[in-house]
Amino acid sequence: LTGAQDGSVRMFEWGHAQQITCFRSGGNSRITRMRFNYQGNKFGIVDADGYISLYQTNWKCCPLTGTSPKPYLTWQCHSKTANDFVFISSSSLIATAGLSSDNRNICLWDTLVSPTNSLVHAFICHDSGATVLAYAPKHQLLISGGRKGFTCIIDLRQKQQQQLLQSHDSPVKAIAVDPTEEYFVTGSAE
């Protein structure tokens, strides 16, 4: 799966020289992150305009009608930009990281309810925007990085911020959690 500056999203398959499906054509907002769910049957994209779109991966293009795949869900999750997201346990709960004018830069969403009621909880952290997310399922922790180099640890069971660490002097760009969930590592723009 590839996402581009022009907003296009294309799917390729091993052993094929050409794309097998174009999920979104160019001329849209820049793709900032794409992720598959744990089962691999869905994927999502977030873009620079603050939108998230979710798709089914088993969609096959119809060459006769030329129909292109449509997302089964699209909504604006951040008012300025969306930088990252993660699927939480089941594919119906999603956390997003971005920049919103109300400083709710980490949000938890339930995709099974109507878009007007889908916001489960919003966290006011990373005052200049959240850049990256990681999820630690065993401990039910969400780890986020921000533009000012801070890392925030959120307990999803209690829906509250546990810790805020100054990890770097520049924006946090990557977070990885080890398989035992004993450690996590952050990487910055520097």
Sequence and secondary structure as in RCSB ss.txt:
>XXXX:A:sequence
LTGAQDGSVRMFEWGHAQQITCFRSGGNSRITRMRFNYQGNKFGIVDADGYISLYQTNWKCCPLTGTSPKPYLTW
QCHSKTANDFVFISSSSLIATAGLSSDNRNICLWDTLVSPTNSLVHAFICHDSGATVLAYAPKHQLLISGGRKGF
TCIIDLRQKQQQQLLQSHDSPVKAIAVDPTEEYFVTGSAE
>XXXX:A:secstr
 EE TTS EEE  TT SS SEEEE SSS  EEEEEE TTSSEEEEEETTSEEEEEETT    TTT      SEEE
E SSSEEEEEEEETTTTEEEEEEE TTSEEEEEEETTS GGG EEEEEE  TT EEEEEEETTTTEEEEEETTSE
EEEEETTTTEEEEEEE  SS EEEEEE TTSS EEEEE  
